[in-house]
Amino acid sequence: MPSPRRRTGRAAAPARLFVDSGAWIALRSRRDQHHADADGLFREAIAHRIPLLTTNLVVAEIHRLTLFRAGIQAASRALERIDASDRVTIHFATAGDHGAARRWLDRLAPRPITYTDAVSFAVMEAAGCRDVLGFDADFAAAGFTLWKGSPLRRA
């Protein structure tokens, strides 16, 4: 089933975006190869008032990576910024998400999918969210769309 779209004046935008850890990390790190893309995509999503969805497992990945790359204060600031946004909903993984994630892992085997990604797929599927703000090809392999923003932004 296609993802619901909202009219934003120029082009249809997704009704909701799932945000993967790679996008959050790229946004925070100017040295990341995807920083400019992440910055532009987040700005576009916010300008178009697109709700953002992520999971507590994605937040755990962000915290861990930031903690060991940049230290305690940077990791704390990363959490504070996500928590402070009224555009972001954090879904806390449930037992049902666990079962659905196990099915995703079985379905995509032998491709090496992380448990966090499998839970993300389960949450996206349950929420009817087909678009992801991220750079991980595993989402595309699972049938989701890596959101590239509006055609005008890419031009």
N, C-alpha and C positions, 0 to 999 in steps of 0.2 A: 504494500500500500504506500503511495507516495506521501512524502512528508507534507504536513500542512504549511502553507505559505501565507505570509502577510504582505499586503501592499505597502510600500514605503515611499511611493512617489516615483522612483526611477525603475526599480526592478523588484520582483518578488524576493522577499527575505524569508528565511526559515522562521517558524513560529517560536522555536526554542533551539538553542545550541547546547550540545554537551561539550564541556571543556576538559580535554585530556591533560595530563601532567606536563607533557612536552610543550604545550602552548603556554601554560602558566610559567614554566621555567624559562622558556624563550623570551617571554615578556619581561621578566625580571633581569635577564642577563644580556647585556649589550654584546658580549662576546659570543653568544649563541648564534649559530648559522641561520636560525629562523627568527631572530629577534625582530628584524624590520617587518617581516610578514605578520608575526604575532601582534606587534604593536598596531599595525594597520587594521588587522582583522578585529582586534578588541575595540579599537576606536570606532570602527564601522558598526559593530554589534551594539555598542553603547549608544551611538548616534541614532540607530534605528530602533532603540529600546527593545532589543531582542533579549528575552530572559535567558540566563545562563544556568546550566545544570552541571553539577559534578558530584563525585561521591567522596565519602570520608576516606576511602582507600586511595583515591587520587591525591587528596590532601595529605595523606600520610607519606606518599611518594615524594611530593613536593617538599615537605618538611625534612624528610630524611636526606634527600639530595642537597638541599640548601644548607642544612646543618653541617654536613661533612665537606661541602665545598666552600661555604662562606661564613660558617660559625653560628653560634647560638642566637645572637641578636638578629642576624639576617633571616634566620629560620623563623624567629618569632614575628618579625615584621611581615614575612610572607603570609603567615596565618592571620595576622591582624588585618591585612589588606583584603584578603578573601572574606573574612568575617564581616568587615565593615561595609561591603558592597550590598546594596539593596537589589542589585541585578542578579545576584548569585544565590542559587538554592543548593545546599549540600544535602544529598540523599545519603542516609546512613544505611549501609547494607544490612539486609535482613536474612533470615533463614531461607525465605523464598528466593531471594537473590542468589544465595549460595547454590541452591539446587539448580536454578536456571544457568548459573555460571558453569556448573559442572557439565550441563548439557552442551553449552557453547564449547567448552574445552574438548568434549568428545566429538562434536560436529566438525570442529576445525582441525582435529588431529590428522596428520602428524605435524602440522604447523605448530611451532612453539609459541603459544599464546600465554601471557602472564595471567595469573588469577585476577589481578586488578583489572586488566583489560576485559576479561570474561565477565566480571561483575559489571563493568561499564556497559558492555553489550546488553546484558540482561536488563539493566536499569533503563537504557535507551529504548530497548524493545518494549518494555512495560509502559514507558512514558509516551510511546509513539514518536520518539525523537529520532530522526534519520540522519541529522547533520551533526558533524563534530568539528569543533575548533581544535585542531591538532595536526600533527604531522606524521603520525604513526600509520604505516600502510596496513597494519593488522585490522584497523577499523574498516578500510576499504575491502579487505579480504573477507570480512564478516558481512559485507553488503551495505555498509553505511557510507555516507558521502563526506569526504574531507572538504569542508566548506572553504571556498576560495574568496568569498566576498562577492560584491557586485561586479558585473562585467566592466563597469566604468573604472573601478579601483584597479583592476588588472591591466587596463590599457596603458 
